[in-house]
């Protein structure tokens, strides 16, 4: 049990003292970038789905 407690304690020490955390300003900028690209990608997928569904509908109407 003591080994587990030491492991957890060492993990927290590592996170506090040796990990470089991103600044809040940079984190907000990157979040906006991810959000914008996610919306753009969703719109592209929606557009492709709409176009392909119309193409397939015209194709099957001809049959």
C-alpha positions in Angstrom: 0.0 0.0 0.0 2.9 2.3 0.7 4.2 1.9 -2.8 0.9 3.0 -4.3 0.9 6.1 -2.1 4.5 7.0 -3.1 3.6 6.5 -6.7 0.6 8.9 -6.5 2.7 11.4 -4.5 5.5 11.2 -7.1 3.0 11.7 -9.9 1.7 14.8 -8.4 5.2 16.1 -7.8 6.1 15.5 -11.4 2.9 17.3 -12.6 3.6 20.3 -10.3 7.4 20.7 -10.8 8.4 19.2 -14.2 5.5 19.7 -16.6 5.3 22.8 -18.7 1.7 24.0 -18.8 0.3 26.1 -21.6 -0.6 29.6 -20.7 -4.3 30.5 -20.4 -4.0 33.0 -23.4 -2.5 30.4 -25.7 -5.0 27.8 -24.5 -7.9 30.1 -25.4 -6.4 30.9 -28.8 -6.0 27.2 -29.6 -9.5 26.4 -28.4 -10.9 29.0 -30.8 -8.8 27.6 -33.7 -10.1 24.0 -33.0 -13.7 25.3 -32.7 -13.5 27.2 -36.0 -12.0 24.3 -37.9 -14.5 21.9 -36.4 -17.4 24.1 -37.7 -15.8 24.5 -41.1 -15.3 20.7 -41.3 -18.9 20.1 -40.2 -20.1 22.5 -42.9 -18.0 20.7 -45.6 -19.4 17.3 -44.5 -22.9 18.7 -44.5 -22.5 20.2 -48.0 -21.0 16.9 -49.4 -23.8 14.9 -47.9 -26.4 17.2 -49.3 -24.9 17.2 -52.8 -24.4 13.4 -52.8 -28.0 12.8 -51.6 -29.3 14.9 -54.4 -27.1 13.1 -57.0 -28.3 9.7 -55.8 -31.9 10.8 -55.7 -31.7 12.0 -59.4 -29.9 8.8 -60.3 -32.6 6.5 -58.7 -35.4 8.6 -60.2 -34.0 7.9 -63.6 -34.0 4.2 -63.0 
